[in-house]
Amino acid sequence: MASLPVASQLEVLDLRHFSARQMRPLLEREAEVWSARLRWDYRSSTELLLQYLESRILQGLVALDRGRVCGYTFWVYEGNKAVIGDGFAMGDNPARGDADTTRVLLTHILETLRHSPGVERVESQLLLFDAGTFADIFAGPEFTIHPRLFLECDLRGRKEVAPALPAELELVQWSAQEYQAAGELIYGCYVGHADAAINDQYRSLHGSLRFLHNIVRFPGCGVFEPSHSWLLRERRSGKQVGMLLCSRVAPDVAHITQLCLAKDYRGRGMGRVLLGHAAENLARGGFEAITLTVTEANTEALKLYRRYGFWLRHRGDAMVMGTRYKGRHSLGD
């Protein structure tokens, strides 16, 4: 918990009272922490966020320490759901944020959202902080905490060749013409899946299409790389049965934003085929590493990634307030 001396020095104000110019130093410091902790160039997200800040419409809070901006957090409303988009405060360690100040901000947010009419669900993933950091404020029967693993795989010097595809399947590069079918595949893959407890967009076709749109159009998960994103489909019917989507999060680092397989194709090595094919092409394209996030409870997918050579870079939490959602775990093989 934050000590009283820390809390008493802080003043918490509405984010909309602050200009992009006032917030830029803090956001640039946050981008430095993203780079140090996760090898993630967060500057494109920073610039997008600064545009929203300049419009003065983003819901959020700012922490002031003796008049100096030292932390912020924001959230967005999506129907009856609120998503806490970020939380960060400057700390003494340049590779970490200040968890005590961030906790003060999050406590204020949760109090606000608990009393917001129509809000039935709250979702949050704060990647920069270690798992358990905010367990004290996301506690109780109304919350569920899902540990998430941030994994990395080194592409330099890899000798492994991607397994061959079965004759009835083909791998094709991402095409915008496949957008609707890709959304339908995501929705079908996540029916009853544990990750739908973390992100309820997976629970509907409309939500899955919105999730896909956010990956392709916005830099929150990196800059989408269509030339390094792949669809697995049946040759005869053209039906999509799998996909692996990649974004660029640093000049030499790619991030897998989505890897899923239709139920009938799980357990047949197709996840390894997708990973191997993507890795070969990324290495030829100058990338040195791949990263991804996976829910710790998704044990089958985790086995696949570990067999392929991914190692644990960071363990964080996804926090959900609202109706519990029970489901299976695996999307891959």
Helices and strands as residue ranges (DSSP letters): H 4-9, E 10-14, G 15-17, H 20-38, H 43-55, E 59-65, E 68-78, E 81-89, H 99-114, E 121-125, E 143-154, E 169-173, G 176-178, H 179-190, G 194-197, G 200-203, H 205-217, G 219-221, E 223-224, G 226-228, E 230-234, E 240-250, E 253-261, G 263-265, H 270-284, E 289-295, H 299-308, E 311-321
